[in-house]
Amino acid sequence: MAIRLAILGPGNVGRALGRCFVEAGVDLLGFVGRNDQSAALAVAFAGRGRVLQLHELVFAHVVVIAVPDPLLPEIVRAAAAAAPGRSCSLWLHTSGRYDLEVLMPLRNGTVRLGALHPVAPFPDAASGMPKLAGRPALLLGDARARRLLERLAVLLGMQPMHSSGGDRLLYHAACALAANGLTALRAAVDRVFAESCVLRPQDAEQLAQALMSAGLQACQERGAYKALSGPVVRGDAKTVAMHRAALHKVAPDLDSVYRALMSQALLLASARGVPEHMLSAVRAALSPELH
């Protein structure tokens, strides 16, 4: 029997998951949104279902709550008041920030609670569908929810991973650094190449992609501290200082980005066993008082 699934939240995540579930053969009942217009747009995007009201969530086997993190506690309370979960249904959220505690207003004797965090960037509708196939999905739930959570991840084409508890805020911060931080770094790299006027734009793009891809691959193969290269690990304080001076002249914010990242590289160099006198010279070159 097909899973009857409803989605509370017609934004980028909910809309994309809805289409993926429809393509996997799930019976998508529809979307609940803050207004019917946003829910109708999500229904059209997913290609199935209809605009639902909160009280109609009681008819779903699975309810996916895909709303922004700041709204999640409020939405959970509203859903619990309007639609007590049907027996043995699974209610899950897609947040990386929250554990199951946020879903406690929904708990009764038979409802299962879980979380499925799709570890992938979700662009806006104009940017197209996210690439979920093969990406990780971090799952959290009690023993009764585990099998169905795994099935949902597989239906999305994702690789299920089970959370072992721990600090969700730190986990979420790591995800933000890996995805958003890397995106911001790439934008900074593109700016610095453009300011240098050394390469044509298409060549600068190719070079940035090659360097960042090689760096990520080396980290995967050898670990970050062994993969580190460049002036910091060589103890070349003079080059570091000259980099900072050039960046500060163009834009102080680029110098700040460089200093923050090279300070982390300094920690890696220390773990690598670079002599302290070399590290001290680089540390001085990275001092905020330098400029």
Helices and strands as residue ranges (DSSP letters): E 4-8, H 12-23, E 27-32, H 36-46, E 50-51, G 54-59, E 62-65, G 69-71, H 72-82, E 90-93, G 100-106, E 112-118, G 125-127, E 136-141, H 143-155, E 159-162, H 168-176, I 177-181, H 182-196, H 201-222, H 224-227, H 237-250, H 252-272, H 276-285, G 288-290
